Amino acid sequence: MSDTNIHDHRFCSCMEDAGFQPPSANGLNARAALLNAAFWGRGVKLRVSFMEGATDLKRRVAAIARAWPDETGANFGLEFWIDNHLDPAAADIRITFTPGIGSFSRLGRFAQAVDRTQRTMNLGWMTMALPEPDARAVVLHEFGHALGLVHEHMNPAKAIQWNKERVRADMRASQGWSDEKIDANMFHRYDKSEVFNTDVDPTSIMMYPIPPEWTQDGFTVGENTQLSAMDKALIVKAYGKRPVFGG
């Protein structure tokens, strides 16, 4: 990624409510990177509703997001409420498409702290015109957060050697973020006791694009648009393998 195209990239801001303490994650011990406190628990079926948006757009989001259970075989499900006349407020994950405020999601079970009349995820960049690779990058990333995954560059397994002043300058200009928001979303690292993690995965759907000028050692990451092998392995390790019934 060069200096000239950083403005073309989209960066979500991860949202969590530090005051919310969800129940124990079925005894899962802290071991890339799923926040223990945000873990839903094995076997959960997450109900997903849309608080606005055209039916075609809802179906596009659902088709992309289903890669998480379908490609991993992990022990959780996503149940999308589209044109079924159920109250969106009753769902676990509630989506809006409000433009101009970016894309973001509450981390896993922290969504339970959100008032039922409010969204837990916004897909502000999603439209029917958005190219498929970009749509996959946005939807898979935000649903990763909804499953409890943090940004991969916050993984405590390996510290990224940031050129912090360059990052701050670029993010101020391209995203309009304050230095406080930049520091919280770019430079924070979780403690090893807080996350269920693998080694840092540059190909993870949860990794931000990182141009080489943002790091002191030239470490760089492109824009990832699909689940990596380590993404899939992490989700299976955390949520377990989906049981197979019958002969």
C-alpha positions as a printed Julia matrix, in Angstrom:
247×3 Matrix{Float64}:
   0.0     0.0    0.0
   1.47    3.36  -0.95
   1.19    6.79   0.64
  -1.26    7.89  -2.03
  -4.11    5.46  -1.42
  -4.54    5.45   2.37
  -7.6     7.69   1.92
  -9.25    4.89  -0.08
  -9.22    2.46   2.83
 -11.92    2.08   5.47
 -11.12    1.61   9.13
 -13.71    0.53  11.66
 -13.55    1.58  15.29
 -14.05   -1.3   17.69
 -16.69   -0.66  20.35
 -16.84   -2.24  23.79
 -18.5    -1.29  27.04
 -15.97   -1.69  29.82
 -18.74   -1.45  32.41
 -20.52   -4.57  31.16
 -19.53   -7.87  32.72
 -21.07  -10.79  30.79
 -21.45  -14.23  32.36
 -18.58  -16.72  32.41
 -17.66  -18.09  28.99
 -18.5   -21.72  29.82
 -15.19  -22.19  31.61
 -13.05  -21.22  28.6
  -9.54  -20.42  29.78
  -7.6   -17.39  28.6
  -5.08  -18.61  26.07
  -5.25  -14.34  17.9
  -7.46  -12.77  19.43
 -10.88  -13.28  20.95
 -11.71  -11.2   24.0
 -12.67  -13.61  26.76
 -15.24  -11.28  28.27
 -17.0   -10.97  24.91
 -17.26  -14.71  24.17
 -20.88  -15.83  23.61
 -20.36  -19.46  24.58
 -20.36  -22.66  22.58
 -23.54  -23.69  20.8
 -25.04  -20.19  20.74
 -27.47  -19.25  17.95
 -27.24  -15.51  17.37
 -30.36  -13.82  16.08
 -29.53  -11.05  13.58
 -32.02   -8.33  12.63
 -31.94   -5.23  10.44
 -33.39   -1.99  11.73
 -33.46   -0.5    8.23
 -32.4    -1.22   4.67
 -33.75   -2.78   1.48
 -34.36   -6.53   1.37
 -31.7    -7.12  -1.3
 -29.08   -5.39   0.83
 -30.04   -7.39   3.91
 -29.76  -10.61   1.94
 -26.36   -9.6    0.6
 -25.08   -9.01   4.13
 -26.5   -12.33   5.32
 -24.97  -14.26   2.42
 -21.51  -12.86   3.18
 -21.72  -13.17   6.97
 -22.69  -16.85   6.77
 -19.09  -17.57   5.78
 -18.26  -17.49   9.5
 -20.3   -20.58  10.43
 -20.28  -22.2    6.97
 -16.53  -22.04   6.29
 -15.45  -22.84   9.84
 -17.92  -25.5   10.97
 -17.69  -23.91  14.43
 -20.34  -24.54  17.06
 -22.49  -21.42  16.71
 -25.19  -20.24  14.32
 -26.43  -17.02  12.74
 -30.19  -16.71  12.27
 -31.05  -13.77  10.0
 -34.43  -12.12  10.39
 -35.39  -10.84   6.94
 -39.03  -10.18   6.05
 -40.25  -12.48   8.83
 -42.16   -9.74  10.72
 -40.29  -10.41  13.98
 -39.46   -7.41  16.16
 -35.85   -6.36  15.35
 -35.42   -5.24  18.94
 -35.58   -8.86  20.12
 -32.47   -9.89  18.15
 -28.98  -10.27  19.61
 -27.28   -8.36  16.77
 -29.16   -5.36  15.33
 -27.85   -3.74  12.15
 -28.24   -0.31  10.6
 -26.78    1.11   7.38
 -26.34    4.74   8.46
 -23.87    6.42   6.08
 -21.3     8.98   7.12
 -20.34    7.4   10.45
 -18.36    4.41   9.2
 -18.77    0.75  10.07
 -18.47   -0.65  13.57
 -19.8    -3.32  15.9
 -20.04   -4.05  19.57
 -17.68   -6.8   20.65
 -19.5   -10.08  21.17
 -21.63  -10.23  24.29
 -21.05   -6.56  25.01
 -23.98   -6.14  22.59
 -26.21   -7.23  25.47
 -25.48   -3.93  27.22
 -26.99   -1.94  24.32
 -30.58   -0.72  24.68
 -32.89   -2.99  22.66
 -34.08   -0.04  20.59
 -30.53    0.72  19.42
 -28.19   -0.9   16.89
 -25.26   -3.05  17.89
 -23.63   -2.83  14.42
 -23.52   -0.22  11.69
 -22.52   -1.07   8.11
 -22.23    2.48   6.87
 -20.21    1.53   3.8
 -22.49   -1.26   2.59
 -24.53   -0.66  -0.55
 -25.6    -2.9   -3.41
 -23.04   -1.06  -5.57
 -20.07   -1.87  -3.29
 -17.7    -4.28  -5.11
 -17.79   -7.81  -3.71
 -14.24   -7.86  -2.27
 -14.92   -4.61  -0.39
 -18.29   -5.87   0.8
 -16.72   -9.09   2.09
 -13.96   -7.15   3.86
 -16.49   -4.96   5.69
 -19.14   -7.55   6.57
 -16.78  -10.36   7.59
 -14.73   -7.93   9.7
 -17.72   -6.52  11.58
 -19.23   -9.95  12.17
 -15.85  -11.01  13.51
 -16.25   -8.28  16.12
 -19.81   -9.46  16.78
 -18.38  -12.91  17.55
 -15.94  -11.36  20.03
 -12.83  -10.92  17.91
 -10.67   -7.85  18.48
  -8.54   -6.12  15.88
  -5.62   -8.37  15.03
  -3.03   -5.61  15.44
  -4.05   -5.48  19.15
  -3.04   -9.13  19.58
  -0.58   -9.33  22.51
   1.38  -12.15  20.85
   3.58   -9.68  18.99
   3.98   -5.9   19.27
   3.88   -3.95  16.02
   6.67   -1.37  15.86
   4.51    1.64  15.01
   5.66    4.93  13.55
   3.04    6.58  15.74
   3.3    10.16  14.55
   2.91    9.08  10.91
  -0.08    6.92  11.79
  -1.72    9.76  13.71
  -1.14   12.25  10.89
  -2.55    9.9    8.23
  -5.56    8.84  10.3
  -6.43   12.43  11.19
  -6.38   13.32   7.5
  -8.03   10.22   6.03
 -10.53    9.24   8.74
 -11.04   12.45  10.7
 -10.24   10.66  13.97
  -8.98   12.44  17.08
  -5.6    11.45  18.54
  -7.44    9.81  21.44
  -9.49    7.67  19.09
  -6.41    6.83  17.01
  -4.42    5.76  20.06
  -7.3     3.63  21.37
  -7.92    1.9   18.04
  -4.36    1.63  16.73
  -1.9     1.3   19.6
  -3.79   -0.41  22.41
  -2.76   -4.03  23.06
  -4.7    -6.45  25.17
  -3.09   -8.3   28.02
  -2.49  -12.0   27.37
  -4.88  -12.84  30.21
  -7.73  -11.03  28.43
  -7.75  -12.89  25.14
  -7.94  -16.33  23.6
  -5.25  -15.91  20.98
  -3.01  -17.44  18.34
   0.11  -15.89  16.87
  -0.4   -12.6   15.04
  -1.94  -13.3   11.63
  -1.22  -10.68   8.92
  -3.82  -12.34   6.66
  -6.63  -12.19   9.23
  -9.93  -10.54   8.26
  -9.56   -8.69  11.57
  -6.26   -7.05  10.6
  -6.24   -3.41   9.5
  -4.42   -2.56   6.28
  -0.99   -1.27   7.33
   1.24    0.6    4.86
   5.0     0.13   5.35
   5.5     3.79   6.29
   3.33    3.21   9.37
   5.92    0.91  10.94
   9.54    1.31  11.94
  10.62   -2.01  10.43
   8.61   -1.95   7.17
   5.98   -4.44   8.37
   3.0    -4.11   6.05
  -0.42   -5.65   5.5
  -2.76   -5.33   2.51
  -6.56   -5.25   2.66
  -7.82   -8.72   3.57
 -11.15   -9.74   2.07
 -11.72  -13.31   3.24
 -11.36  -15.48   6.33
  -7.81  -16.71   6.78
  -6.88  -20.24   7.81
  -5.96  -18.9   11.24
  -9.27  -17.01  11.55
 -11.08  -20.3   10.99
  -8.83  -22.24  13.35
  -9.26  -19.64  16.1
 -13.06  -19.66  15.9
 -13.16  -23.46  15.97
 -10.74  -23.56  18.9
 -12.86  -21.06  20.83
 -16.41  -22.11  19.9
 -15.68  -25.78  19.34
 -16.57  -27.95  16.35
 -20.25  -28.13  15.42
 -21.67  -31.52  16.43
 -22.63  -33.87  13.62
 -25.83  -35.8   14.23
 -26.89  -38.98  12.51
 -24.92  -41.7   10.78
